[in-house]
Amino acid sequence: VGTNARAWLFRILTNLFINQYRKKVREPERFSMEASEDFFLYNRLSDLAMQGKSVAPAEEVIRRLQAEAIRTAIDNLPDEYRETVLLADVQEFRYQEVAEILGIPIGTVRSRLSRGRRLVQKAVWELIEETPK
Amino acid sequence: MTTMDEYNQCQEAVRRLHAYLSHELAPDDEMLVQSHLTRCQGCLAKFTFEEALLRTIREKAEAVHAPDTLRDKILNLLHTEES
């Protein structure tokens, strides 16, 4: 199956589950859109370790993350970032395929993915902070 | 090697982070990042963390992202078309 047919089918699928997501009531702007920092989560977890507040190395904290926390982090992303993160990072589509599925230029895939990943990290961090120690 | 050179090399590697994580870099660029990671502990730790996080997200978000029945139908369709 060529890229186009596969991408097209997944576009239908994407629309189906994006609509499903949209039905959920989400709190508007649950987090600030500022997420310009690369390695946001790594830096926060390193700070914790430096302050002696975490005994687990950063990788261990990540490994312990519950599926629910990751779902919540992704669910709360604005639509355009959520669909890009789901297709590129969860489904592992090539950038070109994501571009075809979403009908956007490949440069937009790149920028949405880098921003989307940062937003996921920020949301995950907020969930870690909320968790009682 | 000057400190400025090191800083620039880190910047060049970090600039390619997202494409690197997605295996979307051209071979030359991929080699540039990999060779930097063998020489820079700081970047290696960060890149390794990003890879681990991405893997965790992939594994744990997999279950939510599409209704299985629909996904199976489409995958079957693709397989049928292939054979």
Backbone of each chain as ProteinMPNN parsed JSONL, in Angstrom:
{"seq_chain_A": "VGTNARAWLFRILTNLFINQYRKKVREPERFSMEASEDFFLYNRLSDLAMQGKSVAPAEEVIRRLQAEAIRTAIDNLPDEYRETVLLADVQEFRYQEVAEILGIPIGTVRSRLSRGRRLVQKAVWELIEETPK", "coords_chain_A": {"N_chain_A": [[0.851, -1.192, 0.0], [0.607, 2.137, -0.879], [2.017, 5.201, 0.377], [0.113, 7.243, 0.236], [-2.496, 6.044, 0.25], [-2.5, 4.788, 2.7], [-2.06, 6.919, 4.387], [-4.329, 8.367, 3.857], [-6.417, 6.736, 4.753], [-5.828, 6.762, 7.446], [-6.291, 9.358, 7.963], [-9.03, 9.529, 7.967], [-9.542, 7.915, 10.157], [-8.229, 9.388, 12.106], [-9.779, 11.728, 12.166], [-12.107, 10.629, 13.147], [-11.393, 9.841, 15.774], [-10.53, 12.214, 16.79], [-12.789, 13.754, 16.798], [-14.164, 12.359, 18.695], [-12.635, 12.933, 20.92], [-13.092, 15.644, 21.061], [-15.616, 15.76, 22.023], [-15.405, 15.424, 24.67], [-15.535, 17.349, 27.608], [-13.322, 19.849, 28.077], [-11.227, 21.632, 30.273], [-10.697, 24.96, 29.504], [-7.558, 26.164, 28.303], [-5.804, 24.823, 30.2], [-3.231, 24.778, 30.997], [-0.522, 27.082, 30.852], [0.574, 28.403, 27.716], [3.185, 28.779, 27.38], [6.061, 27.261, 26.641], [8.774, 27.13, 25.96], [11.125, 25.991, 26.453], [13.629, 23.642, 25.772], [14.131, 20.273, 26.879], [12.625, 20.525, 29.178], [11.324, 18.91, 31.153], [13.377, 17.189, 31.939], [15.15, 19.06, 33.007], [13.634, 20.064, 35.182], [13.322, 17.737, 36.735], [15.974, 17.184, 37.272], [16.577, 19.401, 38.843], [15.024, 18.793, 41.094], [16.351, 16.488, 41.996], [18.809, 17.59, 42.633], [18.093, 19.182, 44.761], [17.676, 17.291, 46.558], [15.187, 16.224, 46.781], [14.213, 14.168, 45.385], [14.783, 10.774, 45.118], [14.924, 9.098, 43.072], [16.427, 8.533, 39.892], [16.03, 10.592, 36.938], [15.154, 9.02, 34.716], [13.967, 6.885, 35.996], [11.793, 8.029, 37.253], [10.29, 8.661, 35.029], [9.783, 6.114, 34.029], [8.061, 5.176, 35.918], [5.812, 6.588, 35.5], [2.326, 6.725, 35.228], [0.036, 5.231, 32.918], [-2.322, 6.609, 32.833], [-1.619, 9.225, 33.569], [-0.109, 9.995, 31.386], [-1.994, 9.825, 29.359], [-3.765, 11.825, 30.222], [-2.116, 14.056, 30.015], [-1.745, 14.163, 27.228], [-4.375, 14.277, 26.327], [-5.155, 16.814, 27.17], [-3.876, 18.548, 25.513], [-3.994, 21.211, 23.124], [-5.993, 20.739, 20.167], [-4.505, 20.751, 17.631], [-1.899, 20.193, 18.361], [-2.202, 17.842, 19.766], [-3.112, 15.973, 17.837], [-0.909, 15.859, 16.163], [1.153, 14.946, 17.854], [0.079, 12.451, 18.581], [0.014, 11.101, 16.097], [2.707, 11.238, 15.156], [4.37, 10.553, 17.358], [3.106, 8.528, 18.864], [1.851, 6.796, 17.017], [3.903, 6.625, 15.268], [4.202, 7.619, 12.615], [5.829, 8.764, 9.613], [7.134, 12.081, 9.124], [6.31, 13.111, 6.66], [4.062, 11.565, 6.129], [2.4, 12.284, 8.259], [1.989, 14.913, 7.57], [0.492, 14.561, 5.235], [-1.761, 13.212, 6.219], [-2.871, 15.114, 7.941], [-3.107, 17.226, 6.288], [-1.327, 19.396, 6.168], [1.624, 21.525, 5.776], [4.948, 20.044, 5.772], [6.775, 21.422, 7.298], [5.161, 22.585, 9.198], [4.366, 20.343, 10.574], [6.775, 19.689, 11.813], [7.151, 21.967, 13.485], [4.847, 21.917, 15.073], [5.161, 19.492, 16.326], [7.509, 19.788, 17.849], [6.717, 21.763, 19.587], [4.439, 20.568, 20.649], [5.559, 18.361, 21.973], [6.956, 19.666, 23.971], [4.859, 20.792, 25.38], [3.581, 18.503, 26.306], [5.523, 17.598, 28.074], [5.445, 19.625, 29.932], [2.864, 19.352, 30.935], [3.022, 16.784, 32.007], [4.881, 17.257, 33.991], [3.41, 18.964, 35.649], [1.52, 17.167, 36.562], [3.139, 15.405, 37.985], [4.002, 17.095, 39.99], [1.591, 17.572, 41.29], [1.075, 15.134, 42.407], [0.8, 13.536, 45.496], [3.55, 13.325, 47.701]], "CA_chain_A": [[0.0, 0.0, 0.0], [1.41, 3.356, -0.959], [1.899, 6.17, 1.462], [-1.11, 8.034, 0.125], [-3.677, 5.29, 0.671], [-2.362, 4.555, 4.132], [-2.244, 8.213, 5.036], [-5.724, 8.774, 3.683], [-7.226, 5.939, 5.684], [-5.597, 7.221, 8.809], [-6.911, 10.674, 8.118], [-10.413, 9.241, 8.369], [-9.465, 7.407, 11.519], [-7.866, 10.517, 12.968], [-10.947, 12.583, 12.332], [-13.048, 9.93, 14.018], [-11.095, 9.906, 17.206], [-10.417, 13.607, 17.229], [-14.151, 14.168, 17.131], [-14.49, 11.724, 19.957], [-11.955, 13.715, 21.95], [-13.703, 16.967, 21.179], [-16.855, 15.645, 22.784], [-15.086, 15.568, 26.092], [-15.427, 18.735, 28.054], [-11.992, 20.118, 28.619], [-11.04, 22.964, 30.838], [-9.945, 25.763, 28.546], [-6.232, 26.64, 28.716], [-5.501, 24.269, 31.516], [-1.893, 25.228, 31.355], [0.006, 28.181, 30.044], [1.133, 27.934, 26.452], [4.633, 28.994, 27.371], [6.834, 26.034, 26.797], [9.809, 27.36, 24.965], [12.371, 25.378, 26.91], [13.937, 22.247, 25.48], [14.522, 19.501, 28.075], [11.89, 21.099, 30.313], [11.091, 17.923, 32.202], [14.692, 16.759, 32.408], [15.688, 20.119, 33.864], [12.873, 20.115, 36.445], [13.651, 16.544, 37.529], [17.352, 17.357, 37.743], [16.503, 20.35, 39.962], [14.516, 18.034, 42.247], [17.407, 15.594, 42.476], [19.829, 18.456, 43.245], [17.59, 19.65, 46.056], [17.542, 16.126, 47.414], [13.772, 15.907, 46.971], [13.882, 12.954, 44.661], [15.867, 9.801, 45.197], [14.942, 8.336, 41.831], [16.935, 9.27, 38.736], [14.974, 11.068, 36.036], [14.618, 7.917, 33.906], [13.124, 6.047, 36.844], [10.548, 8.781, 37.426], [9.56, 8.491, 33.774], [9.338, 4.725, 33.907], [6.966, 4.971, 36.861], [4.628, 7.361, 35.087], [1.174, 5.892, 34.929], [-0.584, 5.456, 31.611], [-3.358, 7.619, 33.035], [-0.985, 10.545, 33.571], [0.295, 10.29, 30.012], [-3.237, 10.097, 28.626], [-4.262, 13.141, 30.629], [-1.228, 15.065, 29.427], [-2.025, 14.256, 25.787], [-5.774, 14.7, 26.183], [-5.319, 18.236, 27.442], [-3.211, 19.376, 24.503], [-4.852, 21.776, 22.072], [-6.193, 19.759, 19.095], [-3.485, 20.648, 16.575], [-0.708, 19.549, 18.922], [-2.555, 16.476, 20.145], [-3.156, 15.08, 16.679], [0.458, 15.703, 15.652], [1.874, 14.085, 18.798], [-0.457, 11.092, 18.466], [0.416, 10.47, 14.84], [4.162, 11.127, 15.002], [5.059, 9.922, 18.486], [2.45, 7.298, 19.319], [1.671, 5.913, 15.855], [5.182, 6.582, 14.55], [4.175, 7.959, 11.197], [6.857, 9.673, 9.121], [6.648, 13.467, 9.041], [5.607, 13.276, 5.386], [2.745, 10.94, 6.281], [1.612, 13.135, 9.168], [1.615, 16.08, 6.765], [-0.586, 14.15, 4.332], [-2.949, 12.891, 7.008], [-3.461, 16.324, 8.517], [-3.243, 18.238, 5.248], [-0.527, 20.579, 6.524], [3.0, 21.395, 5.271], [5.84, 19.262, 6.629], [7.373, 22.366, 8.26], [4.185, 22.749, 10.279], [4.471, 19.117, 11.374], [7.963, 19.845, 12.66], [6.984, 22.974, 14.549], [3.818, 21.464, 16.015], [5.674, 18.369, 17.112], [8.449, 20.243, 18.878], [5.923, 22.475, 20.598], [3.574, 19.571, 21.29], [6.355, 17.575, 22.917], [7.243, 20.512, 25.135], [3.617, 20.922, 26.151], [3.381, 17.224, 27.005], [6.455, 17.572, 29.202], [4.965, 20.575, 30.923], [1.678, 18.755, 31.555], [3.493, 15.658, 32.824], [5.508, 17.851, 35.169], [2.343, 19.446, 36.531], [0.915, 15.99, 37.196], [4.111, 14.904, 38.961], [3.97, 18.037, 41.114], [0.327, 17.412, 42.014], [1.042, 13.848, 43.086], [1.299, 13.596, 46.874], [4.816, 12.605, 47.869]], "C_chain_A": [[0.884, 1.238, 0.0], [1.125, 4.27, 0.213], [0.546, 6.886, 1.43], [-2.342, 7.309, 0.648], [-3.665, 5.113, 2.186], [-2.653, 5.857, 4.885], [-3.701, 8.651, 4.985], [-6.644, 8.033, 4.649], [-7.057, 6.438, 7.109], [-6.122, 8.627, 9.036], [-8.365, 10.499, 8.576], [-10.429, 8.82, 9.833], [-9.169, 8.536, 12.515], [-9.061, 11.415, 13.227], [-11.957, 11.95, 13.278], [-12.671, 10.085, 15.478], [-10.821, 11.305, 17.704], [-11.799, 14.131, 17.596], [-14.573, 13.612, 18.477], [-13.867, 12.5, 21.125], [-12.671, 15.043, 22.171], [-14.974, 16.929, 22.001], [-16.61, 15.781, 24.277], [-15.025, 17.04, 26.45], [-14.047, 18.932, 28.657], [-11.964, 21.508, 29.217], [-10.238, 23.776, 29.829], [-8.612, 26.224, 29.14], [-5.849, 26.12, 30.097], [-4.091, 24.648, 31.957], [-1.48, 26.364, 30.438], [0.626, 27.627, 28.768], [2.643, 28.165, 26.371], [5.352, 27.682, 27.615], [7.982, 26.113, 25.813], [11.08, 26.584, 25.281], [12.512, 23.936, 26.447], [14.355, 21.573, 26.779], [13.834, 20.025, 29.342], [11.788, 20.106, 31.477], [12.409, 17.425, 32.802], [15.27, 17.782, 33.384], [14.961, 20.188, 35.209], [13.247, 18.933, 37.349], [15.08, 16.611, 38.061], [17.398, 18.321, 38.921], [16.069, 19.634, 41.241], [15.61, 17.186, 42.859], [18.501, 16.402, 43.19], [19.403, 18.923, 44.624], [17.397, 18.492, 47.03], [16.097, 15.714, 47.646], [13.347, 14.655, 46.216], [15.06, 12.002, 44.75], [15.999, 9.036, 43.888], [15.568, 9.16, 40.721], [15.789, 9.579, 37.766], [14.331, 9.934, 35.23], [13.655, 7.042, 34.703], [11.761, 6.719, 37.07], [9.664, 8.592, 36.189], [8.973, 7.087, 33.667], [8.122, 4.47, 34.786], [5.691, 5.727, 36.476], [3.488, 6.424, 34.715], [0.609, 6.245, 33.558], [-1.621, 6.574, 31.704], [-2.779, 9.042, 32.971], [-0.614, 10.964, 32.146], [-0.927, 10.603, 29.154], [-3.758, 11.486, 28.943], [-3.429, 14.246, 29.99], [-1.542, 15.26, 27.942], [-3.444, 14.771, 25.539], [-5.949, 16.205, 26.314], [-4.592, 19.151, 26.455], [-4.254, 20.0, 23.583], [-4.863, 20.822, 20.871], [-5.019, 19.615, 18.129], [-2.199, 19.998, 17.085], [-1.003, 18.093, 19.268], [-2.525, 15.538, 18.953], [-1.749, 14.84, 16.12], [1.269, 14.763, 16.545], [1.383, 12.632, 18.682], [0.048, 10.394, 17.211], [1.922, 10.243, 14.766], [4.793, 10.309, 16.121], [4.409, 8.622, 18.945], [2.328, 6.313, 18.159], [2.935, 5.77, 15.017], [5.069, 6.722, 13.04], [5.367, 8.851, 10.859], [6.27, 11.081, 9.058], [5.824, 13.687, 7.769], [4.188, 12.702, 5.464], [1.832, 11.772, 7.176], [1.107, 14.36, 8.394], [0.441, 15.743, 5.849], [-1.877, 13.888, 5.081], [-3.657, 14.166, 7.477], [-3.67, 17.429, 7.489], [-2.516, 19.536, 5.591], [0.887, 20.41, 5.958], [3.891, 20.664, 6.279], [6.531, 20.166, 7.669], [6.454, 22.593, 9.459], [4.169, 21.512, 11.181], [5.642, 19.251, 12.345], [7.729, 20.817, 13.808], [5.922, 22.54, 15.559], [4.328, 20.341, 16.902], [6.629, 18.856, 18.2], [7.694, 20.987, 19.981], [5.038, 21.504, 21.385], [4.33, 18.748, 22.324], [6.667, 18.384, 24.174], [6.01, 20.647, 26.011], [3.299, 19.646, 26.919], [4.273, 17.182, 28.242], [5.98, 18.485, 30.329], [3.767, 19.985, 31.691], [2.069, 17.594, 32.466], [4.111, 16.182, 34.122], [4.452, 18.327, 36.165], [1.682, 18.285, 37.268], [1.843, 15.399, 38.26], [4.074, 15.788, 40.214], [2.721, 17.88, 41.969], [0.28, 16.137, 42.838], [1.58, 13.972, 44.507], [2.549, 12.752, 47.021], [4.734, 11.595, 49.021]], "O_chain_A": [[1.807, 1.351, 0.807], [0.135, 4.124, 0.93], [-0.08, 7.102, 2.468], [-3.137, 7.879, 1.395], [-4.686, 5.268, 2.856], [-3.385, 5.881, 5.874], [-4.232, 9.225, 5.936], [-7.526, 8.622, 5.274], [-8.017, 6.524, 7.874], [-6.368, 9.032, 10.172], [-8.853, 11.219, 9.447], [-11.227, 9.309, 10.633], [-9.761, 8.626, 13.59], [-9.323, 11.812, 14.362], [-12.579, 12.629, 14.095], [-13.509, 10.416, 16.318], [-10.871, 11.56, 18.907], [-11.961, 14.857, 18.576], [-15.232, 14.274, 19.278], [-14.491, 12.691, 22.169], [-12.835, 15.504, 23.301], [-15.368, 17.928, 22.602], [-17.484, 16.195, 25.039], [-14.524, 17.865, 25.685], [-13.664, 18.265, 29.618], [-12.602, 22.435, 28.718], [-9.201, 23.316, 29.351], [-8.534, 26.618, 30.304], [-5.605, 26.889, 31.028], [-3.816, 24.812, 33.145], [-2.053, 26.555, 29.365], [1.14, 26.508, 28.753], [3.287, 27.78, 25.395], [5.245, 27.085, 28.686], [8.133, 25.258, 24.941], [12.002, 26.531, 24.467], [11.636, 23.106, 26.69], [14.876, 22.229, 27.681], [14.397, 19.969, 30.435], [12.119, 20.422, 32.62], [12.531, 17.265, 34.016], [15.803, 17.43, 34.436], [15.594, 20.351, 36.253], [13.459, 19.093, 38.551], [15.36, 16.15, 39.168], [18.145, 18.112, 39.878], [16.645, 19.828, 42.311], [15.787, 17.16, 44.077], [19.045, 15.971, 44.206], [20.219, 19.048, 45.537], [17.003, 18.691, 48.179], [15.797, 14.96, 48.572], [12.239, 14.153, 46.403], [16.2, 12.384, 44.486], [17.023, 8.411, 43.616], [15.287, 10.353, 40.603], [14.742, 8.93, 37.772], [13.11, 9.891, 35.078], [12.669, 6.53, 34.174], [10.722, 6.06, 37.076], [8.454, 8.391, 36.296], [7.822, 6.903, 33.269], [7.26, 3.657, 34.452], [4.63, 5.52, 37.065], [3.675, 5.454, 33.98], [0.689, 7.386, 33.102], [-1.778, 7.376, 30.783], [-3.384, 9.943, 32.389], [-0.78, 12.119, 31.755], [-0.906, 11.519, 28.332], [-4.145, 12.234, 28.045], [-3.962, 15.238, 29.492], [-1.597, 16.391, 27.459], [-3.674, 15.595, 24.654], [-6.794, 16.8, 25.644], [-4.681, 20.375, 26.549], [-5.281, 19.384, 23.295], [-3.858, 20.171, 20.589], [-4.583, 18.501, 17.838], [-1.494, 19.331, 16.328], [-0.156, 17.219, 19.085], [-1.981, 14.437, 19.037], [-1.442, 13.741, 15.658], [1.983, 13.89, 16.052], [2.187, 11.7, 18.685], [0.459, 9.234, 17.258], [2.367, 9.17, 14.356], [5.654, 9.467, 15.867], [5.11, 7.704, 19.374], [2.661, 5.136, 18.299], [3.022, 4.893, 14.157], [5.753, 6.031, 12.286], [5.855, 9.598, 11.707], [5.056, 11.251, 8.951], [4.788, 14.352, 7.788], [3.24, 13.281, 4.933], [0.647, 11.942, 6.889], [-0.04, 14.782, 8.543], [-0.489, 16.536, 5.703], [-2.955, 14.287, 4.641], [-4.881, 14.272, 7.415], [-4.32, 18.436, 7.767], [-3.02, 20.63, 5.338], [1.312, 19.287, 5.687], [3.621, 20.666, 7.48], [6.833, 19.725, 8.778], [6.914, 22.77, 10.587], [3.982, 21.617, 12.394], [5.517, 18.967, 13.537], [8.064, 20.53, 14.957], [6.074, 22.767, 16.76], [3.973, 20.249, 18.077], [6.567, 18.391, 19.338], [8.006, 20.846, 21.163], [4.907, 21.601, 22.605], [3.819, 18.469, 23.409], [6.647, 17.862, 25.289], [6.105, 20.62, 27.238], [2.807, 19.699, 28.046], [3.836, 16.782, 29.321], [6.097, 18.16, 31.51], [3.67, 20.101, 32.913], [1.522, 17.437, 33.558], [3.895, 15.628, 35.2], [4.584, 18.12, 37.371], [1.329, 18.398, 38.441], [1.384, 14.946, 39.309], [4.11, 15.295, 41.341], [2.762, 18.027, 43.191], [-0.445, 16.048, 43.829], [2.693, 14.458, 44.706], [2.615, 11.621, 46.54], [5.71, 10.9, 49.304]]}, "seq_chain_B": "MTTMDEYNQCQEAVRRLHAYLSHELAPDDEMLVQSHLTRCQGCLAKFTFEEALLRTIREKAEAVHAPDTLRDKILNLLHTEES", "coords_chain_B": {"N_chain_B": [[40.163, 22.502, 22.154], [37.914, 25.216, 22.12], [35.741, 26.756, 24.572], [33.632, 28.028, 23.38], [33.384, 26.655, 20.964], [32.544, 24.192, 21.907], [30.1, 24.909, 22.989], [28.738, 25.701, 20.694], [28.649, 23.279, 19.349], [26.977, 21.793, 21.007], [24.667, 23.292, 20.709], [24.147, 22.898, 17.983], [23.563, 20.177, 17.997], [21.314, 20.088, 19.695], [19.549, 21.603, 18.25], [18.791, 19.781, 16.395], [17.369, 17.959, 17.796], [14.532, 17.135, 17.881], [13.972, 16.099, 15.318], [15.886, 14.137, 15.313], [14.971, 12.425, 17.344], [12.743, 11.482, 16.088], [13.811, 9.988, 14.086], [14.248, 11.292, 11.67], [16.316, 12.607, 10.528], [18.729, 13.499, 8.012], [21.293, 11.22, 6.889], [23.926, 12.332, 7.268], [23.471, 14.403, 9.132], [22.454, 12.942, 11.228], [24.689, 11.491, 11.926], [26.323, 13.528, 12.772], [25.01, 14.344, 15.125], [25.109, 11.947, 16.616], [27.875, 11.592, 16.883], [28.524, 13.818, 18.363], [27.191, 13.175, 20.724], [28.738, 11.11, 21.705], [30.83, 12.468, 22.678], [29.944, 14.347, 24.498], [28.852, 14.419, 27.624], [26.792, 15.79, 28.926], [24.854, 16.426, 26.923], [24.369, 13.825, 26.092], [23.103, 12.678, 28.335], [20.747, 14.197, 28.387], [19.579, 13.711, 25.843], [19.257, 10.953, 26.011], [17.395, 10.801, 28.034], [15.21, 12.072, 26.792], [14.669, 10.216, 24.797], [13.891, 8.018, 26.326], [11.607, 9.019, 27.554], [9.95, 9.444, 25.371], [9.633, 6.831, 24.474], [8.247, 5.746, 26.63], [5.897, 7.253, 26.535], [4.925, 6.393, 24.078], [4.461, 3.65, 24.547], [2.584, 3.729, 26.641], [0.531, 5.395, 25.849], [-0.495, 4.226, 23.712], [-2.723, 2.528, 24.017], [-4.894, 4.26, 24.347], [-5.266, 5.687, 22.058], [-6.664, 5.031, 19.675], [-9.833, 3.644, 18.825], [-9.909, 0.213, 19.258], [-11.332, -1.666, 17.696], [-12.022, -0.359, 15.372], [-9.534, 0.344, 14.478], [-8.411, -2.177, 14.03], [-10.026, -3.061, 11.945], [-9.3, -1.334, 9.904], [-6.604, -1.91, 9.679], [-6.757, -4.571, 8.868], [-7.935, -4.232, 6.417], [-5.879, -2.939, 5.087], [-3.979, -4.978, 5.054], [-5.3, -6.862, 3.492], [-5.388, -5.558, 1.115], [-2.728, -5.527, 0.514], [-2.027, -8.193, 0.057]], "CA_chain_B": [[38.861, 23.011, 21.734], [37.471, 26.318, 22.974], [34.429, 26.617, 25.174], [32.656, 28.483, 22.396], [33.181, 25.541, 20.041], [31.719, 23.182, 22.584], [28.751, 25.447, 23.089], [28.142, 25.631, 19.358], [28.356, 21.878, 19.019], [25.777, 21.417, 21.761], [23.549, 23.966, 20.05], [23.874, 22.216, 16.715], [22.929, 18.899, 18.322], [19.996, 20.34, 20.277], [18.714, 22.087, 17.156], [18.326, 18.607, 15.651], [16.789, 17.015, 18.767], [13.221, 16.55, 17.581], [14.088, 15.261, 14.126], [16.686, 12.983, 15.737], [14.087, 11.522, 18.093], [11.794, 10.896, 15.126], [14.593, 9.343, 13.021], [13.951, 12.023, 10.432], [17.497, 13.347, 10.083], [19.542, 12.96, 6.926], [22.402, 10.452, 7.478], [25.016, 13.22, 7.714], [23.043, 15.095, 10.345], [22.325, 11.933, 12.268], [26.043, 11.173, 12.352], [26.794, 14.698, 13.512], [24.433, 14.274, 16.475], [25.642, 10.782, 17.324], [29.277, 11.77, 17.248], [28.532, 14.772, 19.478], [26.743, 12.492, 21.944], [29.829, 10.289, 22.259], [31.827, 13.365, 23.264], [29.357, 15.3, 25.432], [28.046, 13.733, 28.642], [25.6, 16.592, 29.212], [23.86, 16.199, 25.873], [24.013, 12.405, 26.094], [22.12, 12.46, 29.401], [19.483, 14.809, 27.993], [19.016, 12.992, 24.701], [18.834, 9.634, 26.488], [16.161, 11.035, 28.773], [14.143, 12.35, 25.825], [14.325, 8.95, 24.135], [13.177, 7.19, 27.299], [10.288, 9.612, 27.73], [9.186, 9.188, 24.153], [9.311, 5.402, 24.476], [7.212, 5.551, 27.642], [4.662, 7.837, 26.003], [4.469, 5.511, 23.002], [3.936, 2.415, 25.128], [1.439, 3.91, 27.534], [-0.566, 6.113, 25.198], [-0.959, 3.351, 22.625], [-4.047, 1.977, 24.308], [-5.979, 5.235, 24.287], [-5.373, 6.637, 20.961], [-7.688, 4.724, 18.669], [-10.691, 2.52, 19.187], [-9.265, -0.988, 18.715], [-12.129, -2.352, 16.67], [-11.901, 0.419, 14.14], [-8.152, 0.241, 14.061], [-8.24, -3.524, 13.47], [-10.698, -3.119, 10.646], [-8.496, -0.619, 8.907], [-5.36, -2.662, 9.457], [-7.133, -5.738, 8.056], [-8.167, -3.716, 5.075], [-4.562, -2.693, 4.506], [-3.343, -6.268, 4.791], [-6.007, -7.486, 2.378], [-4.981, -4.86, -0.095], [-1.33, -5.873, 0.255], [-1.832, -9.576, -0.391]], "C_chain_B": [[38.395, 24.129, 22.681], [36.08, 26.036, 23.52], [33.331, 27.003, 24.181], [32.341, 27.381, 21.397], [32.265, 24.488, 20.647], [30.268, 23.625, 22.649], [28.025, 25.342, 21.751], [27.77, 24.208, 18.976], [27.114, 21.384, 19.747], [24.544, 22.024, 21.09], [23.152, 23.276, 18.76], [23.165, 20.882, 16.955], [21.493, 19.127, 18.802], [19.008, 20.827, 19.207], [18.098, 20.914, 16.378], [17.592, 17.606, 16.532], [15.515, 16.337, 18.272], [13.259, 15.647, 16.349], [14.901, 13.995, 14.448], [15.81, 11.955, 16.438], [13.109, 10.807, 17.161], [12.489, 10.113, 14.02], [14.307, 9.98, 11.668], [15.155, 12.81, 9.928], [18.128, 12.677, 8.866], [20.748, 12.26, 7.56], [23.555, 11.313, 8.015], [24.692, 13.893, 9.038], [22.937, 14.131, 11.519], [23.709, 11.59, 12.833], [26.627, 12.311, 13.202], [26.299, 14.645, 14.964], [25.063, 13.113, 17.251], [27.091, 10.993, 17.753], [29.399, 12.81, 18.368], [28.171, 14.072, 20.797], [27.83, 11.597, 22.545], [30.851, 11.162, 22.99], [31.276, 14.275, 24.361], [28.402, 14.592, 26.401], [26.726, 14.457, 28.913], [24.494, 16.339, 28.2], [23.419, 14.739, 25.855], [22.93, 12.129, 27.133], [20.752, 12.998, 28.985], [18.807, 14.052, 26.848], [18.502, 11.614, 25.127], [17.52, 9.738, 27.245], [14.992, 11.245, 27.812], [13.692, 11.068, 25.118], [13.503, 8.065, 25.049], [11.749, 7.7, 27.489], [9.383, 9.301, 26.544], [8.724, 7.733, 24.081], [8.168, 5.125, 25.448], [5.863, 6.078, 27.144], [4.06, 6.904, 24.952], [3.799, 4.262, 23.575], [2.627, 2.652, 25.868], [0.273, 4.653, 26.902], [-1.2, 5.264, 24.103], [-2.413, 2.934, 22.816], [-5.181, 2.989, 24.126], [-6.282, 5.753, 22.911], [-6.402, 6.304, 19.878], [-8.576, 3.593, 19.169], [-10.156, 1.26, 18.491], [-10.022, -1.602, 17.543], [-11.958, -1.662, 15.319], [-10.499, 0.295, 13.575], [-7.898, -1.117, 13.39], [-8.849, -3.638, 12.081], [-9.835, -2.48, 9.564], [-7.202, -1.366, 8.612], [-5.634, -3.904, 8.612], [-7.295, -5.347, 6.604], [-6.835, -3.507, 4.359], [-3.867, -3.996, 4.148], [-3.971, -6.961, 3.583], [-5.536, -6.872, 1.063], [-3.554, -5.245, -0.517], [-1.186, -7.241, -0.391], [-2.451, -9.835, -1.767]], "O_chain_B": [[38.479, 23.989, 23.901], [35.345, 25.196, 23.001], [32.259, 26.399, 24.143], [31.185, 27.185, 21.021], [31.352, 23.972, 20.003], [29.343, 22.851, 22.404], [26.86, 24.95, 21.685], [26.73, 23.959, 18.367], [26.3, 20.652, 19.184], [23.519, 21.363, 20.926], [21.968, 23.093, 18.479], [22.269, 20.507, 16.198], [20.57, 18.44, 18.364], [17.817, 20.519, 19.245], [17.028, 21.042, 15.783], [17.229, 16.524, 16.071], [15.428, 15.109, 18.247], [12.659, 14.572, 16.335], [14.627, 12.92, 13.915], [15.897, 10.759, 16.16], [12.703, 9.673, 17.418], [11.826, 9.621, 13.107], [14.147, 9.293, 10.659], [15.025, 13.6, 8.993], [18.072, 11.457, 8.709], [21.187, 12.65, 8.642], [24.088, 11.044, 9.092], [25.523, 13.948, 9.944], [23.285, 14.464, 12.652], [23.881, 11.423, 14.041], [27.318, 12.087, 14.196], [27.062, 14.871, 15.902], [25.493, 13.276, 18.393], [27.481, 10.615, 18.858], [30.275, 12.698, 19.225], [28.766, 14.341, 21.841], [27.84, 11.354, 23.751], [31.631, 10.674, 23.808], [32.048, 14.909, 25.081], [27.289, 14.217, 26.032], [25.684, 13.829, 29.105], [23.349, 16.074, 28.564], [22.245, 14.442, 25.633], [21.956, 11.43, 26.851], [19.729, 12.348, 29.197], [17.606, 13.789, 26.891], [17.451, 11.164, 24.669], [16.644, 8.882, 27.119], [13.918, 10.67, 27.993], [12.504, 10.86, 24.873], [12.538, 7.435, 24.616], [10.804, 6.916, 27.573], [8.215, 8.945, 26.701], [7.596, 7.438, 23.687], [7.244, 4.372, 25.14], [4.829, 5.431, 27.31], [2.854, 6.658, 24.937], [2.714, 3.87, 23.145], [1.681, 1.875, 25.742], [-0.858, 4.547, 27.376], [-2.3, 5.553, 23.631], [-3.22, 2.985, 21.888], [-6.303, 2.61, 23.789], [-7.392, 6.199, 22.621], [-6.945, 7.205, 19.238], [-8.107, 2.689, 19.86], [-9.974, 1.252, 17.273], [-9.433, -2.002, 16.539], [-11.776, -2.301, 14.283], [-10.302, 0.161, 12.367], [-7.265, -1.201, 12.337], [-8.268, -4.23, 11.172], [-9.67, -3.016, 8.468], [-6.759, -1.449, 7.467], [-4.838, -4.252, 7.74], [-6.848, -6.044, 5.693], [-6.682, -3.85, 3.186], [-3.248, -4.116, 3.091], [-3.279, -7.564, 2.762], [-5.32, -7.556, 0.062], [-3.218, -5.287, -1.7], [-0.346, -7.441, -1.268], [-2.371, -10.951, -2.28]]}, "name": "protein", "num_of_chains": 2, "seq": "VGTNARAWLFRILTNLFINQYRKKVREPERFSMEASEDFFLYNRLSDLAMQGKSVAPAEEVIRRLQAEAIRTAIDNLPDEYRETVLLADVQEFRYQEVAEILGIPIGTVRSRLSRGRRLVQKAVWELIEETPKMTTMDEYNQCQEAVRRLHAYLSHELAPDDEMLVQSHLTRCQGCLAKFTFEEALLRTIREKAEAVHAPDTLRDKILNLLHTEES"}
